[in-house]
């Protein structure tokens, strides 16, 4: 006598627990199982719960790629040509990089920015990437005007918004994207340094309001004013943007780096813009930082801690972390890495190296042992296990398509940022 197995039923709470462990790709497929599953997976409370789980379990980062294709002209000597530049943004698992540092990366055409009518990235937060675009619409000897716009993109769900936040103004705006966790409000900050007045113009765009609002200008001058679409140096942490700045008594223009030899340790601070209050805080650097390096120091985020790092003389790279965000007394030296341990093959006597050697901590593994570093003198990233001083270089072969299409390809390790997949969508 045959028996028919009884159907298995899960409680709603248990079903939520199980589904929250799945990837976004799987959840999008499972919406077709039933109307109740579709309603559950689309529920804002589930979306928020899944995001929280993803943050604790999944380690990803966005790799920024650049492709330059040379288009030859009609000169018989081949001297007339134009170049076409495109960028791509590829979420990639950090554990996969640590297990296999050498791999081939082929860009999905859906990750390219030209296809989205954009050319830069303001940042990523909670699974959304904010893309930026601009176009010169007027130029004269005395003035130039740009049209600016934003687009929100979720690579996991493949959804992208129409152009939002459009405005027309002078060139030079830098964009940063984050979220005010107290209200779950995504915000974009646009800023422009006004060089002839040594001040800045700052405006905020809150998603949902769809209106730009002017806020108080930066209290001090940004240390790094160089910008080409991706090269903003602000870091996002705990609903704040953070960056290095110096006081306004040194004349700085948009086009020139400040001469670090003219800056003292006491003149550098960390400025923090709170997205909730839209006000600024300033934090002093670690007391152990008592001598200006030849290259610009940096701020970053490692394992949810604000970090400050710099090259010390020509021997070591030092990283401090702020154990309790916003508390200056919590600065602790995290690592002091010998250049010898990094197996550097640089000529430190070269003048060009002395002023262009810069390291940037990109990521720290989940166990806290392996640090991913980018170097201004190397195209590949450095994987450094600080417990046993093991060093390995990445080896990434990059292609825009699956066949060789004549593009020169670059991978920007400096711009790699933490990323988490999510179901979030706000349009």
C-alpha positions as CSV (number, residue, x, y, z in Angstrom):
1,X,0.0,0.0,0.0
2,X,1.6,3.2,-1.1
3,X,1.5,6.3,1.0
4,X,1.5,9.9,-0.2
5,X,3.9,12.0,1.8
6,X,2.3,14.8,3.7
7,X,3.2,18.3,2.4
8,X,5.7,20.2,4.5
9,X,4.7,23.6,5.8
10,X,7.0,26.2,7.2
11,X,5.9,28.9,9.5
12,X,6.1,32.4,8.1
13,X,8.9,33.3,10.5
14,X,11.0,30.2,9.5
15,X,10.4,31.0,5.8
16,X,11.6,34.5,6.3
17,X,14.8,33.1,8.0
18,X,15.4,30.7,5.1
19,X,14.8,33.1,2.3
20,X,16.9,35.9,3.9
21,X,20.0,33.6,3.4
22,X,19.6,33.4,-0.3
23,X,21.1,35.6,-3.0
24,X,19.2,38.4,-4.7
25,X,19.3,36.4,-8.0
26,X,17.7,33.4,-6.3
27,X,15.0,35.6,-4.6
28,X,14.1,37.2,-7.9
29,X,13.4,33.8,-9.4
30,X,11.5,32.6,-6.3
31,X,9.0,35.4,-6.6
32,X,7.4,33.3,-9.3
33,X,6.7,30.4,-6.9
34,X,3.4,31.9,-5.6
35,X,1.7,35.1,-4.9
36,X,2.5,34.8,-1.2
37,X,6.2,34.4,-1.9
38,X,6.2,37.3,-4.3
39,X,4.5,39.5,-1.6
40,X,6.9,38.3,1.1
41,X,10.1,38.9,-1.0
42,X,8.8,42.3,-2.1
43,X,7.8,43.4,1.4
44,X,9.9,46.4,2.6
45,X,10.5,44.7,6.0
46,X,11.9,41.6,4.3
47,X,14.0,43.7,2.0
48,X,15.5,45.5,5.0
49,X,16.0,42.2,6.9
50,X,17.7,40.6,3.8
51,X,20.0,43.6,3.5
52,X,21.1,43.3,7.2
53,X,21.9,39.6,6.6
54,X,23.8,40.3,3.5
55,X,25.9,42.9,5.2
56,X,27.0,40.4,7.9
57,X,27.6,37.4,5.6
58,X,28.7,38.6,2.1
59,X,31.9,40.4,1.4
60,X,31.9,42.1,-2.0
61,X,33.5,45.2,-3.6
62,X,33.1,47.1,-6.8
63,X,35.9,46.9,-9.2
64,X,36.1,50.0,-11.5
65,X,37.4,49.3,-15.0
66,X,38.4,51.7,-17.7
67,X,38.6,51.0,-21.5
68,X,40.1,53.3,-24.1
69,X,39.6,52.5,-27.7
70,X,41.6,54.3,-30.3
71,X,39.7,55.3,-33.4
72,X,42.0,56.0,-36.3
73,X,41.3,58.9,-38.7
74,X,41.8,59.2,-42.4
75,X,45.3,60.5,-42.4
76,X,47.5,58.3,-44.7
77,X,50.1,58.3,-42.0
78,X,47.7,57.2,-39.3
79,X,48.4,60.3,-37.1
80,X,44.8,61.5,-36.9
81,X,42.8,59.6,-34.4
82,X,40.3,60.0,-31.6
83,X,39.8,57.9,-28.4
84,X,36.7,56.6,-26.9
85,X,36.6,56.0,-23.1
86,X,34.2,53.8,-21.2
87,X,34.0,52.7,-17.6
88,X,32.6,49.6,-16.0
89,X,31.6,48.7,-12.4
90,X,31.8,45.1,-11.5
91,X,30.8,43.7,-8.1
92,X,33.2,41.0,-7.1
93,X,33.5,38.7,-4.1
94,X,36.4,39.4,-1.8
95,X,36.8,35.7,-0.7
96,X,37.1,34.7,-4.3
97,X,40.0,37.3,-4.8
98,X,41.8,36.0,-1.7
99,X,41.5,32.4,-2.8
100,X,42.5,33.1,-6.4
101,X,44.3,36.4,-6.9
102,X,45.0,35.8,-10.6
103,X,41.9,35.6,-12.8
104,X,40.3,36.8,-16.0
105,X,37.7,39.5,-15.8
106,X,35.3,40.0,-18.7
107,X,33.0,43.0,-18.3
108,X,29.3,42.4,-18.6
109,X,28.0,45.0,-21.2
110,X,25.2,45.9,-18.7
111,X,27.9,47.2,-16.3
112,X,29.3,49.8,-18.7
113,X,28.5,53.5,-18.0
114,X,28.4,54.8,-21.6
115,X,25.4,52.6,-22.2
116,X,23.8,54.3,-19.2
117,X,24.7,57.8,-20.5
118,X,26.9,58.3,-17.4
119,X,30.6,58.8,-16.9
120,X,31.3,58.6,-13.2
121,X,30.2,57.2,-9.8
122,X,29.2,59.2,-6.8
123,X,29.3,56.1,-4.5
124,X,27.5,53.0,-3.5
125,X,25.3,52.3,-0.5
126,X,23.0,49.4,0.5
127,X,23.2,47.8,-2.9
128,X,22.5,51.0,-4.9
129,X,25.2,52.7,-7.0
130,X,24.7,56.4,-7.8
131,X,26.0,57.2,-11.3
132,X,26.8,60.7,-12.5
133,X,26.8,62.3,-15.9
134,X,27.6,65.8,-17.3
135,X,27.7,67.5,-20.6
136,X,29.1,70.9,-21.6
137,X,26.4,73.0,-23.1
138,X,28.1,76.4,-23.4
139,X,31.6,77.6,-23.6
140,X,33.3,81.0,-24.0
141,X,36.6,82.5,-23.0
142,X,35.2,83.6,-19.7
143,X,32.6,81.0,-18.8
144,X,31.4,77.4,-19.3
145,X,28.2,75.7,-18.3
146,X,27.4,72.0,-17.7
147,X,24.3,70.0,-17.5
148,X,24.6,67.5,-14.6
149,X,22.4,64.4,-13.8
150,X,22.3,61.3,-11.6
151,X,21.0,57.8,-12.1
152,X,20.5,55.1,-9.5
153,X,21.5,51.5,-10.4
154,X,21.0,48.2,-8.6
155,X,23.4,45.7,-10.3
156,X,21.8,42.8,-8.5
157,X,18.3,43.4,-9.7
158,X,19.5,45.2,-12.9
159,X,17.1,48.1,-12.3
160,X,18.2,51.6,-13.2
161,X,16.4,54.9,-12.6
162,X,15.7,57.6,-15.2
163,X,17.9,60.7,-14.9
164,X,17.2,62.5,-11.6
165,X,18.7,65.5,-9.8
166,X,19.3,67.4,-13.1
167,X,20.8,70.9,-12.8
168,X,22.8,73.3,-14.9
169,X,25.8,75.1,-13.4
170,X,29.5,75.9,-13.7
171,X,32.0,73.0,-14.0
172,X,33.8,71.4,-11.1
173,X,31.1,69.7,-9.0
174,X,32.1,66.6,-7.1
175,X,29.3,64.1,-6.0
176,X,29.1,61.7,-3.1
177,X,26.3,59.3,-2.3
178,X,25.2,57.8,1.0
179,X,22.3,57.1,3.3
180,X,21.0,58.7,6.5
181,X,20.4,55.6,8.6
182,X,18.2,57.4,11.1
183,X,15.5,58.0,8.4
184,X,16.6,55.5,5.7
185,X,16.9,58.4,3.3
186,X,19.4,58.2,0.5
187,X,21.2,61.5,-0.2
188,X,23.6,62.9,-2.7
189,X,26.0,65.7,-1.8
190,X,27.3,68.0,-4.6
191,X,30.2,70.3,-3.9
192,X,32.3,72.8,-5.8
193,X,35.4,74.6,-4.6
194,X,35.4,78.3,-5.5
195,X,39.1,79.0,-5.9
196,X,39.0,82.8,-6.1
197,X,37.2,83.0,-2.8
198,X,38.9,80.0,-1.0
199,X,35.4,78.6,-0.1
200,X,33.0,76.0,-1.3
201,X,29.4,75.6,-2.5
202,X,27.6,72.6,-1.1
203,X,24.1,71.3,-1.9
204,X,22.2,68.2,-0.9
205,X,19.7,66.1,-2.9
206,X,17.4,63.9,-0.8
207,X,15.9,61.0,-2.8
208,X,12.1,61.4,-2.6
209,X,12.2,65.2,-2.3
210,X,13.9,65.5,-5.7
211,X,15.1,69.0,-4.8
212,X,18.6,70.3,-4.4
213,X,19.1,72.4,-1.2
214,X,22.1,74.5,-0.3
215,X,23.7,73.9,3.0
216,X,26.6,75.4,4.9
217,X,29.9,75.4,3.0
218,X,32.8,73.3,4.1
219,X,34.5,74.7,7.2
220,X,38.0,74.1,5.8
221,X,39.5,73.3,2.4
222,X,39.6,69.8,1.1
223,X,43.1,68.5,1.0
224,X,42.7,66.8,-2.4
225,X,40.7,68.8,-4.9
226,X,41.6,66.8,-7.9
227,X,38.7,65.1,-9.6
228,X,38.0,63.2,-12.8
229,X,34.7,61.4,-12.3
230,X,35.9,58.7,-9.8
231,X,38.6,60.4,-7.9
232,X,36.7,61.8,-4.9
233,X,38.5,61.0,-1.7
234,X,35.6,61.2,0.7
235,X,34.7,57.9,2.5
236,X,31.2,57.0,3.7
237,X,30.8,55.5,7.2
238,X,27.9,55.6,9.8
239,X,25.8,58.1,7.8
240,X,28.7,60.5,7.4
241,X,31.2,61.5,4.6
242,X,34.7,61.9,5.9
243,X,37.8,63.5,4.3
244,X,41.1,65.2,5.0
245,X,41.2,69.0,5.0
246,X,43.5,71.9,5.8
247,X,42.8,75.3,7.1
248,X,42.2,78.2,4.6
249,X,45.3,80.1,5.2
250,X,47.1,78.4,2.4
251,X,46.0,79.5,-1.2
252,X,44.9,76.4,-3.0
253,X,43.3,76.3,-6.5
254,X,41.3,73.5,-8.1
255,X,44.0,72.6,-10.5
256,X,47.0,72.3,-8.2
257,X,47.8,70.0,-5.4
258,X,48.9,71.7,-2.2
259,X,52.6,71.5,-1.6
260,X,52.8,69.2,1.5
261,X,56.1,70.8,2.5
262,X,54.2,74.0,3.2
263,X,51.7,72.2,5.5
264,X,52.2,71.3,9.1
265,X,50.7,68.3,10.9
266,X,48.6,70.7,13.1
267,X,46.9,72.1,10.0
268,X,45.4,68.8,8.8
269,X,42.1,67.6,10.2
270,X,39.4,65.1,9.3
271,X,36.1,66.8,8.4
272,X,32.9,64.7,8.8
273,X,29.6,65.7,7.2
274,X,26.6,64.1,9.0
275,X,23.9,63.3,6.6
276,X,21.2,63.3,9.3
277,X,21.9,66.8,10.7
278,X,23.7,68.1,7.5
279,X,26.3,69.6,9.8
280,X,30.0,69.2,10.2
281,X,32.4,67.8,12.8
282,X,36.2,68.0,12.8
283,X,38.5,65.3,14.3
284,X,42.2,65.6,15.1
285,X,44.6,63.1,13.7
286,X,46.3,60.4,15.9
287,X,48.9,62.0,18.2
288,X,51.5,59.6,16.9
289,X,51.3,61.3,13.5
290,X,53.9,64.0,14.1
291,X,55.7,64.4,10.8
292,X,54.3,65.2,7.3
293,X,55.0,62.5,4.7
294,X,56.2,63.4,1.2
295,X,53.0,61.9,-0.2
296,X,49.5,62.8,0.8
297,X,48.0,60.7,3.7
298,X,44.6,59.1,3.2
299,X,41.5,58.2,5.1
300,X,39.5,55.0,4.5
301,X,37.3,52.4,6.0
302,X,38.5,48.9,7.1
303,X,36.0,46.5,8.7
304,X,33.6,49.4,9.6
305,X,36.4,51.5,11.3
306,X,37.6,54.9,10.1
307,X,41.3,54.6,9.1
308,X,44.1,57.1,8.6
309,X,47.2,55.9,6.8
310,X,50.5,57.3,5.5
311,X,54.0,56.4,4.4
312,X,56.5,56.9,7.1
313,X,59.9,58.1,5.8
314,X,61.0,55.5,3.2
315,X,60.7,52.5,5.4
316,X,57.2,51.8,6.6
317,X,53.5,52.2,5.9
318,X,51.4,53.0,9.0
319,X,47.6,52.5,9.5
320,X,45.6,53.9,12.4
321,X,42.0,53.1,13.1
322,X,39.4,54.9,15.2
323,X,37.9,52.1,17.3
324,X,35.0,54.3,18.3
325,X,33.8,56.5,15.5
326,X,33.9,60.2,16.4
327,X,36.1,59.7,19.5
328,X,39.6,61.1,19.0
329,X,40.9,59.3,22.1
330,X,40.1,55.9,20.4
331,X,42.8,56.2,17.7
332,X,44.9,53.1,17.8
333,X,47.8,52.1,15.6
334,X,46.6,49.1,13.7
335,X,49.5,48.2,11.5
336,X,53.1,49.3,10.8
337,X,54.1,47.5,7.7
338,X,57.8,47.4,6.6
339,X,58.4,48.1,2.9
340,X,60.8,45.2,3.1
341,X,58.0,42.9,4.1
342,X,55.9,44.1,1.1
343,X,58.8,42.9,-1.2
344,X,58.9,46.2,-3.0
345,X,61.2,46.5,-6.0
346,X,61.4,50.3,-6.2
347,X,64.4,52.6,-6.5
348,X,63.8,54.8,-3.5
349,X,66.6,57.2,-4.6
350,X,64.5,58.2,-7.6
351,X,63.0,61.7,-7.3
352,X,59.9,60.7,-9.2
353,X,59.3,57.8,-6.8
354,X,59.9,59.9,-3.7
355,X,57.0,62.1,-4.5
356,X,54.7,59.6,-6.0
357,X,54.8,56.5,-3.8
358,X,51.4,56.2,-2.2
359,X,49.7,53.2,-0.7
360,X,46.0,52.9,-0.1
361,X,44.4,50.2,2.1
362,X,41.5,48.8,0.1
363,X,40.1,46.0,2.1
364,X,40.7,43.8,5.1
365,X,39.6,40.1,5.1
366,X,36.8,38.9,7.3
367,X,39.3,37.2,9.7
368,X,41.3,40.4,9.8
369,X,44.5,38.8,8.7
370,X,44.9,39.8,5.0
371,X,45.1,43.4,3.8
372,X,44.5,44.4,0.2
373,X,46.7,47.3,-0.7
374,X,47.0,49.4,-3.9
375,X,50.3,51.1,-4.8
376,X,50.8,54.1,-7.0
377,X,53.8,52.3,-8.5
378,X,52.1,49.0,-9.4
379,X,49.1,48.2,-11.6
380,X,48.2,45.1,-9.5
381,X,47.0,45.1,-5.9
382,X,49.1,43.7,-3.1
383,X,47.7,41.0,-0.7
384,X,49.6,41.1,2.6
385,X,49.0,38.7,5.5
386,X,50.3,40.7,8.4
387,X,50.4,37.7,10.8
388,X,52.9,35.7,8.8
389,X,54.1,38.5,6.5
390,X,53.0,36.5,3.4
391,X,52.8,38.7,0.3
392,X,51.1,38.0,-3.0
393,X,50.4,40.2,-6.1
394,X,47.1,40.0,-8.0
395,X,47.2,39.1,-11.6
396,X,44.0,40.2,-13.4
397,X,43.5,39.9,-17.1
398,X,40.8,42.4,-18.1
399,X,38.6,42.3,-21.2
400,X,35.7,44.5,-22.2
401,X,34.2,41.6,-24.2
402,X,35.0,37.9,-24.6
403,X,37.1,38.7,-27.7
404,X,39.9,41.2,-28.2
405,X,38.3,44.4,-29.5
406,X,41.4,46.6,-29.5
407,X,40.6,48.3,-26.1
408,X,43.3,49.3,-23.7
409,X,42.1,48.1,-20.3
410,X,42.8,49.3,-16.8
411,X,41.6,48.2,-13.4
412,X,41.5,50.9,-10.8
413,X,42.2,49.3,-7.4
414,X,42.2,52.7,-5.8
415,X,38.5,53.1,-6.4
416,X,37.4,49.7,-5.2
417,X,34.7,50.1,-2.6
418,X,32.8,47.8,-0.3
419,X,29.5,46.6,-1.8
420,X,26.5,44.5,-0.7
421,X,23.8,43.0,-2.9
422,X,20.3,44.0,-2.0
423,X,16.7,44.1,-3.2
424,X,16.3,47.8,-2.4
425,X,14.6,49.9,-5.0
426,X,12.9,53.3,-4.5
427,X,11.4,54.1,-7.9
